[in-house]
């Protein structure tokens, strides 16, 4: 049985594509004050960069999942 894809090819590309413009890099990977506070409070100096990288990917994936959830709630899931 073929696997059902939850993301369209365009959505998958959008999620995995590395931004190439400065504006897109900033939009995707810049932290707000709350994010910076979490990084500072919960991780030691030796782990902050790694935690920040994980947080940036988690936030990017979260935006994708929110979009996918909205499509699901609207009944617009792709057939697969």
C-alpha positions as CSV (number, residue, x, y, z in Angstrom):
1,X,0.0,0.0,0.0
2,X,1.5,3.4,-1.0
3,X,2.3,5.9,1.8
4,X,-0.1,8.8,2.0
5,X,1.7,12.1,1.9
6,X,0.4,14.7,4.4
7,X,2.2,17.5,2.6
8,X,2.1,18.5,-1.0
9,X,5.4,18.7,-2.9
10,X,5.3,22.5,-2.6
11,X,4.7,22.4,1.2
12,X,7.5,19.8,1.6
13,X,9.8,22.0,-0.4
14,X,8.9,25.1,1.6
15,X,9.6,23.3,4.9
16,X,12.9,21.7,3.9
17,X,14.3,24.4,1.6
18,X,17.1,26.5,3.1
19,X,16.2,30.2,2.8
20,X,18.4,32.1,0.3
21,X,17.5,35.7,0.9
22,X,18.4,37.7,4.0
23,X,14.8,38.6,4.7
24,X,13.7,34.9,4.6
25,X,16.6,33.9,6.8
26,X,15.7,36.5,9.4
27,X,12.0,35.7,9.3
28,X,12.6,32.0,9.8
29,X,15.5,32.0,12.2
30,X,15.4,35.2,14.2
31,X,14.3,34.9,17.8
32,X,11.9,37.2,19.7
33,X,12.5,38.2,23.3
34,X,10.6,35.2,24.7
35,X,12.7,32.8,22.7
36,X,15.9,34.4,23.9
37,X,14.7,34.3,27.4
38,X,14.0,30.6,27.2
39,X,17.4,30.0,25.7
40,X,19.1,32.0,28.4
41,X,17.1,30.5,31.3
42,X,17.1,26.8,30.5
43,X,20.5,26.1,29.0
44,X,24.0,26.6,30.0
45,X,26.5,28.5,27.9
46,X,27.9,25.4,26.3
47,X,24.5,24.3,25.1
48,X,22.8,27.5,24.0
49,X,23.8,27.4,20.3
50,X,22.6,23.8,19.9
51,X,19.4,24.5,21.8
52,X,18.8,27.7,19.6
53,X,19.3,25.6,16.4
54,X,16.7,23.0,17.6
55,X,14.3,25.7,18.7
56,X,14.5,27.4,15.3
57,X,13.7,24.2,13.4
58,X,10.9,23.4,15.9
59,X,9.4,26.8,15.3
60,X,9.6,26.4,11.5
61,X,8.0,23.0,11.7
62,X,5.3,24.4,14.0
63,X,4.4,27.0,11.4
64,X,4.1,24.1,8.8
65,X,1.9,22.0,11.2
66,X,-0.4,25.0,11.9
67,X,-0.9,25.4,8.2
68,X,-1.6,21.7,7.8
69,X,-4.0,21.7,10.7
70,X,-5.9,24.6,9.2
71,X,-6.2,22.8,5.9
72,X,-7.4,19.6,7.7
73,X,-10.0,21.6,9.6
74,X,-11.2,23.1,6.4
75,X,-11.5,19.7,4.8
76,X,-8.8,20.4,2.2
77,X,-6.4,17.5,2.9
78,X,-4.6,16.1,-0.2
79,X,-5.7,12.7,-1.4
80,X,-2.9,10.3,-1.4
